[in-house]
Every structure is written in C-alpha cells, then in structure tokens.
Amino acid sequence: MKRQGLWLALFCLLLAGNSCYKNEPIPSAGFSFSGNNEFHSPCNVIFENTSTNAFSFQWEFGDDSSSNLKQPSHLFVKAGNYEVKLRAYTENGKEWASTMRLVRIKPPPGL
C-alpha cells in the first residue's frame, strides 16, 4: 500500500511539473531617439530600442499611429508634443514593461 502511494505521489509531481510555464526574466523597456529633441516638422525620427529581456514590442507615437518593429522610425508631420510609448513583452507575453518619452516637434523654420 505504501508503495502505491509513493508511485502516485511521484506521478502527481511529474504531472504538475509539466504544467508550469517557462519562468522568464522580467523585461525592462527603454529607448532613445536621434536629434537631441530639436526637430522641425515634417520630421522622420529614428528610435533606438534599449529594452532588455524582451521578445516583442508595441510602440505608440502619440499621433494615433503605432508599430511593432524592434527599431522603428516615424514621420511626424505636424508640430506638437508627442508622448511616445514603448511596451516590451517577454516571449510568452505574460510579463511586460513600459516607458514613455516626450518628443517635441517644432514648426518648420521661418514660420
């Protein structure tokens, strides 16, 4: 009887181990961009993704456009202040981190 209980416990332990998901490191989200925030419209801004432990990305550029590229660029057509947001996800999508930076686009020179 004890032997059957031992086998049953071992079977349950093995079964429980197979249902666990991959424990991934928590990502950090970060980015920088070209131009020292001295842009004049229209302007194509190049973003450098500095996130770590991330597999996929979701960018929002603050003008109702977005991207899922790792290293996107974006054309800002009008002058204004744009909150650019980046969300970085692990491979299984269960963990994520986000960050935001303000991009200032000035009117064209001479206006």
N, CA, C and O atoms as a GROMACS GRO file, in nm:
protein
  444
    1MET      N    1   0.082  -0.119   0.000
    1MET     CA    2   0.000   0.000   0.000
    1MET      C    3   0.087   0.126   0.000
    1MET      O    4   0.058   0.222  -0.071
    2LYS      N    5   0.194   0.125   0.081
    2LYS     CA    6   0.282   0.240   0.085
    2LYS      C    7   0.349   0.263  -0.050
    2LYS      O    8   0.370   0.376  -0.092
    3ARG      N    9   0.381   0.152  -0.116
    3ARG     CA   10   0.448   0.161  -0.246
    3ARG      C   11   0.356   0.228  -0.349
    3ARG      O   12   0.404   0.308  -0.430
    4GLN      N   13   0.227   0.196  -0.348
    4GLN     CA   14   0.132   0.258  -0.440
    4GLN      C   15   0.120   0.408  -0.413
    4GLN      O   16   0.112   0.487  -0.507
    5GLY      N   17   0.119   0.447  -0.286
    5GLY     CA   18   0.112   0.589  -0.251
    5GLY      C   19   0.234   0.665  -0.297
    5GLY      O   20   0.224   0.780  -0.340
    6LEU      N   21   0.351   0.600  -0.288
    6LEU     CA   22   0.475   0.662  -0.334
    6LEU      C   23   0.473   0.684  -0.484
    6LEU      O   24   0.511   0.790  -0.533
    7TRP      N   25   0.428   0.583  -0.558
    7TRP     CA   26   0.419   0.596  -0.705
    7TRP      C   27   0.318   0.702  -0.745
    7TRP      O   28   0.340   0.778  -0.839
    8LEU      N   29   0.207   0.707  -0.674
    8LEU     CA   30   0.104   0.808  -0.702
    8LEU      C   31   0.158   0.948  -0.676
    8LEU      O   32   0.132   1.039  -0.755
    9ALA      N   33   0.232   0.967  -0.566
    9ALA     CA   34   0.291   1.098  -0.535
    9ALA      C   35   0.392   1.138  -0.642
    9ALA      O   36   0.395   1.253  -0.685
   10LEU      N   37   0.476   1.042  -0.685
   10LEU     CA   38   0.575   1.070  -0.789
   10LEU      C   39   0.507   1.107  -0.921
   10LEU      O   40   0.550   1.200  -0.988
   11PHE      N   41   0.402   1.035  -0.957
   11PHE     CA   42   0.327   1.065  -1.080
   11PHE      C   43   0.267   1.206  -1.075
   11PHE      O   44   0.275   1.279  -1.173
   12CYS      N   45   0.208   1.243  -0.962
   12CYS     CA   46   0.148   1.376  -0.947
   12CYS      C   47   0.253   1.485  -0.954
   12CYS      O   48   0.229   1.592  -1.012
   13LEU      N   49   0.369   1.460  -0.896
   13LEU     CA   50   0.478   1.557  -0.901
   13LEU      C   51   0.525   1.578  -1.045
   13LEU      O   52   0.547   1.692  -1.086
   14LEU      N   53   0.542   1.472  -1.120
   14LEU     CA   54   0.582   1.483  -1.260
   14LEU      C   55   0.476   1.554  -1.344
   14LEU      O   56   0.508   1.637  -1.429
   15LEU      N   57   0.351   1.522  -1.319
   15LEU     CA   58   0.241   1.584  -1.392
   15LEU      C   59   0.234   1.734  -1.362
   15LEU      O   60   0.212   1.813  -1.454
   16ALA      N   61   0.252   1.774  -1.238
   16ALA     CA   62   0.249   1.915  -1.200
   16ALA      C   63   0.364   1.991  -1.263
   16ALA      O   64   0.347   2.107  -1.301
   17GLY      N   65   0.481   1.929  -1.274
   17GLY     CA   66   0.597   1.995  -1.334
   17GLY      C   67   0.577   2.025  -1.481
   17GLY      O   68   0.631   2.124  -1.531
   18ASN      N   69   0.501   1.942  -1.551
   18ASN     CA   70   0.477   1.963  -1.694
   18ASN      C   71   0.380   2.076  -1.721
   18ASN      O   72   0.376   2.127  -1.833
   19SER      N   73   0.301   2.117  -1.623
   19SER     CA   74   0.203   2.221  -1.646
   19SER      C   75   0.256   2.361  -1.616
   19SER      O   76   0.186   2.460  -1.637
   20CYS      N   77   0.378   2.371  -1.567
   20CYS     CA   78   0.436   2.502  -1.535
   20CYS      C   79   0.476   2.574  -1.663
   20CYS      O   80   0.516   2.512  -1.761
   21TYR      N   81   0.464   2.705  -1.661
   21TYR     CA   82   0.509   2.782  -1.776
   21TYR      C   83   0.654   2.823  -1.756
   21TYR      O   84   0.705   2.824  -1.644
   22LYS      N   85   0.719   2.857  -1.866
   22LYS     CA   86   0.859   2.898  -1.864
   22LYS      C   87   0.875   3.025  -1.781
   22LYS      O   88   0.809   3.125  -1.807
   23ASN      N   89   0.961   3.020  -1.683
   23ASN     CA   90   0.986   3.135  -1.596
   23ASN      C   91   1.091   3.224  -1.664
   23ASN      O   92   1.210   3.192  -1.662
   24GLU      N   93   1.047   3.333  -1.723
   24GLU     CA   94   1.135   3.422  -1.797
   24GLU      C   95   1.174   3.543  -1.713
   24GLU      O   96   1.098   3.585  -1.625
   25PRO      N   97   1.292   3.599  -1.739
   25PRO     CA   98   1.329   3.722  -1.668
   25PRO      C   99   1.232   3.836  -1.703
   25PRO      O  100   1.183   3.844  -1.816
   26ILE      N  101   1.206   3.920  -1.607
   26ILE     CA  102   1.118   4.034  -1.630
   26ILE      C  103   1.189   4.134  -1.723
   26ILE      O  104   1.305   4.166  -1.699
   27PRO      N  105   1.122   4.182  -1.827
   27PRO     CA  106   1.187   4.274  -1.919
   27PRO      C  107   1.195   4.416  -1.861
   27PRO      O  108   1.123   4.452  -1.768
   28SER      N  109   1.283   4.492  -1.918
   28SER     CA  110   1.284   4.637  -1.893
   28SER      C  111   1.266   4.704  -2.029
   28SER      O  112   1.318   4.656  -2.130
   29ALA      N  113   1.194   4.814  -2.030
   29ALA     CA  114   1.167   4.887  -2.155
   29ALA      C  115   1.246   5.017  -2.154
   29ALA      O  116   1.251   5.088  -2.054
   30GLY      N  117   1.309   5.047  -2.266
   30GLY     CA  118   1.383   5.171  -2.278
   30GLY      C  119   1.408   5.204  -2.423
   30GLY      O  120   1.416   5.115  -2.508
   31PHE      N  121   1.422   5.334  -2.453
   31PHE     CA  122   1.456   5.374  -2.588
   31PHE      C  123   1.516   5.514  -2.586
   31PHE      O  124   1.500   5.591  -2.491
   32SER      N  125   1.586   5.543  -2.693
   32SER     CA  126   1.638   5.677  -2.717
   32SER      C  127   1.601   5.713  -2.861
   32SER      O  128   1.550   5.628  -2.935
   33PHE      N  129   1.626   5.837  -2.900
   33PHE     CA  130   1.595   5.876  -3.037
   33PHE      C  131   1.696   5.978  -3.085
   33PHE      O  132   1.761   6.046  -3.005
   34SER      N  133   1.707   5.988  -3.214
   34SER     CA  134   1.802   6.079  -3.278
   34SER      C  135   1.759   6.223  -3.262
   34SER      O  136   1.643   6.251  -3.234
   35GLY      N  137   1.851   6.314  -3.280
   35GLY     CA  138   1.814   6.454  -3.295
   35GLY      C  139   1.814   6.541  -3.173
   35GLY      O  140   1.788   6.661  -3.185
   36ASN      N  141   1.842   6.488  -3.055
   36ASN     CA  142   1.851   6.573  -2.936
   36ASN      C  143   1.723   6.652  -2.909
   36ASN      O  144   1.727   6.756  -2.844
   37ASN      N  145   1.610   6.602  -2.958
   37ASN     CA  146   1.478   6.664  -2.940
   37ASN      C  147   1.472   6.805  -2.999
   37ASN      O  148   1.401   6.891  -2.947
   38GLU      N  149   1.546   6.828  -3.106
   38GLU     CA  150   1.544   6.956  -3.179
   38GLU      C  151   1.492   6.929  -3.321
   38GLU      O  152   1.567   6.941  -3.418
   39PHE      N  153   1.366   6.894  -3.331
   39PHE     CA  154   1.307   6.856  -3.459
   39PHE      C  155   1.217   6.967  -3.513
   39PHE      O  156   1.156   7.041  -3.436
   40HIS      N  157   1.210   6.976  -3.645
   40HIS     CA  158   1.117   7.066  -3.714
   40HIS      C  159   1.032   6.983  -3.809
   40HIS      O  160   1.083   6.895  -3.878
   41SER      N  161   0.903   7.012  -3.810
   41SER     CA  162   0.811   6.933  -3.895
   41SER      C  163   0.831   6.969  -4.042
   41SER      O  164   0.869   7.082  -4.074
   42PRO      N  165   0.805   6.874  -4.130
   42PRO     CA  166   0.788   6.732  -4.103
   42PRO      C  167   0.924   6.668  -4.072
   42PRO      O  168   1.027   6.710  -4.125
   43CYS      N  169   0.923   6.566  -3.987
   43CYS     CA  170   1.050   6.508  -3.942
   43CYS      C  171   1.036   6.358  -3.921
   43CYS      O  172   0.941   6.310  -3.860
   44ASN      N  173   1.134   6.284  -3.973
   44ASN     CA  174   1.141   6.140  -3.951
   44ASN      C  175   1.234   6.115  -3.832
   44ASN      O  176   1.353   6.144  -3.840
   45VAL      N  177   1.180   6.061  -3.723
   45VAL     CA  178   1.258   6.036  -3.603
   45VAL      C  179   1.293   5.887  -3.598
   45VAL      O  180   1.206   5.801  -3.617
   46ILE      N  181   1.420   5.857  -3.574
   46ILE     CA  182   1.468   5.720  -3.565
   46ILE      C  183   1.480   5.683  -3.417
   46ILE      O  184   1.545   5.754  -3.340
   47PHE      N  185   1.417   5.572  -3.378
   47PHE     CA  186   1.416   5.527  -3.239
   47PHE      C  187   1.512   5.409  -3.222
   47PHE      O  188   1.516   5.318  -3.304
   48GLU      N  189   1.589   5.414  -3.112
   48GLU     CA  190   1.678   5.303  -3.078
   48GLU      C  191   1.621   5.234  -2.954
   48GLU      O  192   1.612   5.294  -2.847
   49ASN      N  193   1.584   5.110  -2.970
   49ASN     CA  194   1.526   5.030  -2.863
   49ASN      C  195   1.638   4.979  -2.773
   49ASN      O  196   1.727   4.908  -2.820
   50THR      N  197   1.637   5.014  -2.645
   50THR     CA  198   1.738   4.969  -2.550
   50THR      C  199   1.678   4.874  -2.446
   50THR      O  200   1.736   4.855  -2.338
   51SER      N  201   1.565   4.816  -2.476
   51SER     CA  202   1.499   4.722  -2.384
   51SER      C  203   1.584   4.597  -2.364
   51SER      O  204   1.662   4.560  -2.451
   52THR      N  205   1.567   4.533  -2.247
   52THR     CA  206   1.636   4.408  -2.220
   52THR      C  207   1.535   4.300  -2.184
   52THR      O  208   1.426   4.329  -2.134
   53ASN      N  209   1.573   4.176  -2.209
   53ASN     CA  210   1.490   4.058  -2.178
   53ASN      C  211   1.353   4.066  -2.244
   53ASN      O  212   1.255   4.018  -2.188
   54ALA      N  213   1.345   4.126  -2.361
   54ALA     CA  214   1.217   4.142  -2.431
   54ALA      C  215   1.221   4.071  -2.566
   54ALA      O  216   1.326   4.059  -2.629
   55PHE      N  217   1.105   4.024  -2.608
   55PHE     CA  218   1.092   3.946  -2.730
   55PHE      C  219   1.008   4.019  -2.836
   55PHE      O  220   1.036   4.009  -2.956
   56SER      N  221   0.906   4.092  -2.792
   56SER     CA  222   0.821   4.165  -2.885
   56SER      C  223   0.793   4.303  -2.828
   56SER      O  224   0.810   4.328  -2.709
   57PHE      N  225   0.748   4.394  -2.917
   57PHE     CA  226   0.738   4.535  -2.880
   57PHE      C  227   0.612   4.597  -2.939
   57PHE      O  228   0.566   4.559  -3.047
   58GLN      N  229   0.557   4.693  -2.866
   58GLN     CA  230   0.443   4.771  -2.914
   58GLN      C  231   0.474   4.918  -2.889
   58GLN      O  232   0.488   4.960  -2.774
   59TRP      N  233   0.483   4.995  -2.997
   59TRP     CA  234   0.509   5.139  -2.991
   59TRP      C  235   0.382   5.217  -3.019
   59TRP      O  236   0.302   5.177  -3.104
   60GLU      N  237   0.363   5.328  -2.949
   60GLU     CA  238   0.258   5.425  -2.979
   60GLU      C  239   0.327   5.560  -2.991
   60GLU      O  240   0.402   5.599  -2.901
   61PHE      N  241   0.303   5.630  -3.101
   61PHE     CA  242   0.376   5.753  -3.130
   61PHE      C  243   0.304   5.881  -3.089
   61PHE      O  244   0.357   5.990  -3.111
   62GLY      N  245   0.188   5.871  -3.031
   62GLY     CA  246   0.117   5.988  -2.982
   62GLY      C  247   0.037   6.062  -3.086
   62GLY      O  248  -0.022   6.166  -3.056
   63ASP      N  249   0.034   6.012  -3.208
   63ASP     CA  250  -0.044   6.074  -3.315
   63ASP      C  251  -0.138   5.972  -3.381
   63ASP      O  252  -0.165   5.978  -3.501
   64ASP      N  253  -0.186   5.877  -3.300
   64ASP     CA  254  -0.277   5.770  -3.345
   64ASP      C  255  -0.212   5.671  -3.440
   64ASP      O  256  -0.281   5.604  -3.516
   65SER      N  257  -0.079   5.661  -3.436
   65SER     CA  258  -0.012   5.558  -3.515
   65SER      C  259   0.076   5.474  -3.423
   65SER      O  260   0.113   5.518  -3.314
   66SER      N  261   0.107   5.353  -3.469
   66SER     CA  262   0.181   5.259  -3.385
   66SER      C  263   0.269   5.170  -3.471
   66SER      O  264   0.263   5.174  -3.594
   67SER      N  265   0.351   5.090  -3.405
   67SER     CA  266   0.440   4.996  -3.473
   67SER      C  267   0.471   4.881  -3.379
   67SER      O  268   0.465   4.898  -3.257
   68ASN      N  269   0.504   4.765  -3.435
   68ASN     CA  270   0.552   4.654  -3.354
   68ASN      C  271   0.695   4.614  -3.393
   68ASN      O  272   0.741   4.506  -3.358
   69LEU      N  273   0.764   4.702  -3.465
   69LEU     CA  274   0.903   4.678  -3.501
   69LEU      C  275   0.993   4.698  -3.378
   69LEU      O  276   0.957   4.772  -3.286
   70LYS      N  277   1.107   4.632  -3.378
   70LYS     CA  278   1.201   4.649  -3.267
   70LYS      C  279   1.265   4.788  -3.272
   70LYS      O  280   1.276   4.854  -3.169
   71GLN      N  281   1.308   4.832  -3.390
   71GLN     CA  282   1.379   4.959  -3.408
   71GLN      C  283   1.304   5.044  -3.513
   71GLN      O  284   1.350   5.050  -3.627
   72PRO      N  285   1.196   5.106  -3.479
   72PRO     CA  286   1.119   5.179  -3.581
   72PRO      C  287   1.171   5.321  -3.603
   72PRO      O  288   1.250   5.374  -3.525
   73SER      N  289   1.125   5.379  -3.711
   73SER     CA  290   1.134   5.523  -3.733
   73SER      C  291   0.992   5.570  -3.757
   73SER      O  292   0.905   5.492  -3.795
   74HIS      N  293   0.969   5.700  -3.734
   74HIS     CA  294   0.833   5.751  -3.751
   74HIS      C  295   0.836   5.893  -3.805
   74HIS      O  296   0.916   5.976  -3.760
   75LEU      N  297   0.750   5.921  -3.901
   75LEU     CA  298   0.738   6.054  -3.960
   75LEU      C  299   0.632   6.134  -3.885
   75LEU      O  300   0.514   6.100  -3.888
   76PHE      N  301   0.676   6.240  -3.818
   76PHE     CA  302   0.584   6.333  -3.753
   76PHE      C  303   0.560   6.447  -3.852
   76PHE      O  304   0.652   6.520  -3.888
   77VAL      N  305   0.437   6.463  -3.894
   77VAL     CA  306   0.402   6.558  -3.998
   77VAL      C  307   0.377   6.698  -3.942
   77VAL      O  308   0.416   6.798  -4.002
   78LYS      N  309   0.312   6.706  -3.826
   78LYS     CA  310   0.273   6.834  -3.767
   78LYS      C  311   0.358   6.866  -3.645
   78LYS      O  312   0.408   6.776  -3.577
   79ALA      N  313   0.373   6.995  -3.617
   79ALA     CA  314   0.440   7.039  -3.494
   79ALA      C  315   0.355   7.001  -3.374
   79ALA      O  316   0.232   6.999  -3.383
   80GLY      N  317   0.419   6.972  -3.262
   80GLY     CA  318   0.347   6.940  -3.140
   80GLY      C  319   0.433   6.860  -3.045
   80GLY      O  320   0.547   6.825  -3.077
   81ASN      N  321   0.378   6.832  -2.928
   81ASN     CA  322   0.444   6.747  -2.830
   81ASN      C  323   0.378   6.610  -2.834
   81ASN      O  324   0.256   6.599  -2.820
   82TYR      N  325   0.457   6.506  -2.855
   82TYR     CA  326   0.406   6.371  -2.872
   82TYR      C  327   0.460   6.280  -2.763
   82TYR      O  328   0.582   6.271  -2.743
   83GLU      N  329   0.371   6.212  -2.692
   83GLU     CA  330   0.411   6.113  -2.593
   83GLU      C  331   0.433   5.980  -2.665
   83GLU      O  332   0.338   5.914  -2.707
   84VAL      N  333   0.558   5.941  -2.679
   84VAL     CA  334   0.593   5.815  -2.744
   84VAL      C  335   0.605   5.709  -2.634
   84VAL      O  336   0.681   5.725  -2.539
   85LYS      N  337   0.529   5.600  -2.650
   85LYS     CA  338   0.525   5.494  -2.550
   85LYS      C  339   0.576   5.364  -2.611
   85LYS      O  340   0.548   5.332  -2.726
   86LEU      N  341   0.651   5.291  -2.531
   86LEU     CA  342   0.702   5.159  -2.572
   86LEU      C  343   0.663   5.058  -2.464
   86LEU      O  344   0.684   5.081  -2.345
   87ARG      N  345   0.607   4.948  -2.508
   87ARG     CA  346   0.579   4.835  -2.420
   87ARG      C  347   0.660   4.716  -2.472
   87ARG      O  348   0.650   4.680  -2.590
   88ALA      N  349   0.740   4.655  -2.384
   88ALA     CA  350   0.826   4.542  -2.418
   88ALA      C  351   0.774   4.417  -2.349
   88ALA      O  352   0.750   4.418  -2.228
   89TYR      N  353   0.757   4.308  -2.425
   89TYR     CA  354   0.699   4.183  -2.375
   89TYR      C  355   0.801   4.069  -2.376
   89TYR      O  356   0.890   4.065  -2.460
   90THR      N  357   0.785   3.976  -2.282
   90THR     CA  358   0.862   3.853  -2.285
   90THR      C  359   0.809   3.764  -2.397
   90THR      O  360   0.708   3.794  -2.459
   91GLU      N  361   0.880   3.653  -2.422
   91GLU     CA  362   0.840   3.563  -2.531
   91GLU      C  363   0.701   3.506  -2.509
   91GLU      O  364   0.625   3.492  -2.605
   92ASN      N  365   0.666   3.473  -2.385
   92ASN     CA  366   0.533   3.416  -2.361
   92ASN      C  367   0.426   3.524  -2.346
   92ASN      O  368   0.308   3.492  -2.336
   93GLY      N  369   0.466   3.651  -2.343
   93GLY     CA  370   0.371   3.762  -2.336
   93GLY      C  371   0.310   3.784  -2.198
   93GLY      O  372   0.224   3.870  -2.183
   94LYS      N  373   0.353   3.707  -2.098
   94LYS     CA  374   0.294   3.720  -1.964
   94LYS      C  375   0.356   3.831  -1.882
   94LYS      O  376   0.293   3.883  -1.790
   95GLU      N  377   0.478   3.870  -1.914
   95GLU     CA  378   0.547   3.977  -1.843
   95GLU      C  379   0.574   4.090  -1.941
   95GLU      O  380   0.606   4.066  -2.058
   96TRP      N  381   0.562   4.214  -1.894
   96TRP     CA  382   0.591   4.327  -1.980
   96TRP      C  383   0.635   4.446  -1.896
   96TRP      O  384   0.614   4.450  -1.775
   97ALA      N  385   0.698   4.541  -1.964
   97ALA     CA  386   0.740   4.667  -1.902
   97ALA      C  387   0.712   4.777  -2.002
   97ALA      O  388   0.706   4.752  -2.122
   98SER      N  389   0.696   4.900  -1.954
   98SER     CA  390   0.668   5.010  -2.046
   98SER      C  391   0.744   5.135  -2.002
   98SER      O  392   0.785   5.149  -1.887
   99THR      N  393   0.761   5.223  -2.098
   99THR     CA  394   0.824   5.352  -2.073
   99THR      C  395   0.766   5.454  -2.169
   99THR      O  396   0.706   5.417  -2.271
  100MET      N  397   0.783   5.581  -2.138
  100MET     CA  398   0.730   5.690  -2.221
  100MET      C  399   0.831   5.803  -2.223
  100MET      O  400   0.896   5.831  -2.122
  101ARG      N  401   0.845   5.867  -2.340
  101ARG     CA  402   0.928   5.987  -2.352
  101ARG      C  403   0.855   6.086  -2.440
  101ARG      O  404   0.780   6.049  -2.530
  102LEU      N  405   0.878   6.214  -2.413
  102LEU     CA  406   0.815   6.321  -2.490
  102LEU      C  407   0.904   6.360  -2.607
  102LEU      O  408   1.023   6.385  -2.590
  103VAL      N  409   0.845   6.365  -2.726
  103VAL     CA  410   0.915   6.411  -2.846
  103VAL      C  411   0.852   6.543  -2.886
  103VAL      O  412   0.731   6.551  -2.907
  104ARG      N  413   0.934   6.647  -2.896
  104ARG     CA  414   0.885   6.781  -2.933
  104ARG      C  415   0.920   6.809  -3.079
  104ARG      O  416   1.036   6.804  -3.119
  105ILE      N  417   0.817   6.838  -3.156
  105ILE     CA  418   0.835   6.873  -3.296
  105ILE      C  419   0.796   7.020  -3.312
  105ILE      O  420   0.683   7.058  -3.282
  106LYS      N  421   0.889   7.100  -3.359
  106LYS     CA  422   0.866   7.244  -3.377
  106LYS      C  423   0.813   7.271  -3.517
  106LYS      O  424   0.827   7.188  -3.606
  107PRO      N  425   0.752   7.388  -3.537
  107PRO     CA  426   0.709   7.425  -3.672
  107PRO      C  427   0.831   7.436  -3.765
  107PRO      O  428   0.944   7.451  -3.718
  108PRO      N  429   0.808   7.429  -3.894
  108PRO     CA  430   0.920   7.444  -3.988
  108PRO      C  431   0.991   7.578  -3.966
  108PRO      O  432   0.927   7.676  -3.929
  109PRO      N  433   1.122   7.584  -3.989
  109PRO     CA  434   1.194   7.711  -3.973
  109PRO      C  435   1.133   7.820  -4.060
  109PRO      O  436   1.092   7.796  -4.174
  110GLY      N  437   1.127   7.940  -4.005
  110GLY     CA  438   1.073   8.053  -4.081
  110GLY      C  439   0.925   8.075  -4.062
  110GLY      O  440   0.870   8.171  -4.117
  111LEU      N  441   0.859   7.990  -3.988
  111LEU     CA  442   0.713   8.010  -3.964
  111LEU      C  443   0.689   8.070  -3.829
  111LEU      O  444   0.574   8.093  -3.792
   0.00000   0.00000   0.00000
